[in-house]
Amino acid sequence: MQDIVKDLEMIKQELAALENDDPLSETYRKTLKEFVGTVETEVASLANLFSIAGKNADALVVYLGEDPAKCPFEQVTATLLSFVRMFQKAHEENCEQAEMENANLTK
């Protein structure tokens, strides 16, 4: 997110530098100005979503009994993913075992 904001600021600086440029670059300035207007809205929306995702990530870390300041979100998601995969594997094994038991009972 920081890189996106930084890049947007660089584009704005480029646009400001072009304000005193020759008339030949008027089309470029106009296009860049429209782009900046559109991108500013998108970046603001993205920043809001990023903030919400961060809050939800911290809430997940707390829900799992960890301290968000000490436990990076990447670690929590990796652990959660590992748990989900092991849970799915165990579920599949239990279903297979139940099917085999049912097959043995019907014989």
N, C-alpha and C positions, 0 to 999 in steps of 0.2 A: 504494500500500500504506500509505503514511504517513497519507493522508487517511482510509482505512478504520479504522486503529487510533485515530486522533484522534477520529473520530465515535463509535466504540465507547466510548471513555473519556468522552465527553460524555454518552452514554446512561447509563453507570454513575453519573456524577455526578447526573444527573436522578433515577435510582433512589434514590441515597443521600439526596437532598433530599426525596424523597417518604416516606421512612421515618417521619418525624415529622408527616406530613400527617394530615388528618382521615380518619375511617373510610370516608367516602364514596368515596375513591379506592382502596380496598382491591383491587377487581377490576382496576383499571388497574395498580397496583403488582404484583399477582400475574402479570398478563399480561406486563408489562415484564420482570419477573424471569425468567420462563420464556424470553422472547425473548433476554435477555442471555445466559442459559446456553447456548442453542442457538447464538447468534451467536459467542460466545467460542470454541466448538469449531470452527466454520466458519472464523473468522478465523485461528486457530492453524494449521489445515490449509492455508489460503490462503497464509499467511506461509511455511510450509514449501515449498509449490510455487513461490512467488515466489523463494525463496532458491535452489532447485534450478534454476529457469529462469535466474536470474542467473549461476550457476556455469556452466551450459551455454552461455550467451551469451558469457561470457568465454572459455570453451574454444574456441568457434567463432572468436572474434576472434583468439586465439593460433594456431589451426589455419590461418587465412588469412594469418598472418605479420604481424599487427598487434599493437600494445601496447594492451591493454584500458584502460589509464589515459589513453591519448592518443586513442583511436579510439572514439567512442561507438557503441554497439551499433546504433542506428538507422542510422548511416552504413554499417555493414557489411552490415546486412540489405538496405538499399536497393541497394548495389552487387551483392550476391548475387542479388537479384531481377532486376536489370538483366541480369546475366550469364545467368541461367536463361532469361529471355525471348529474348535474342539467340541462345542455344544452340538453343532450340526453333525459332526462325525459321530458323536455318541448317539444322537437321535437316529441316524441312519442305521447304525449297528443294532440299536434296540429294535427298530422296525424289522430288520432282517431276522433277528433272533425270534421275534414274535411270530413272523411268518413261518419260520422253521418249526416252532413249537405247534402252531396251528396245523401245519402239514402233518406233523407226527401224530397229533390227536385225531385227525380225520382218517388215518390209516387203519 
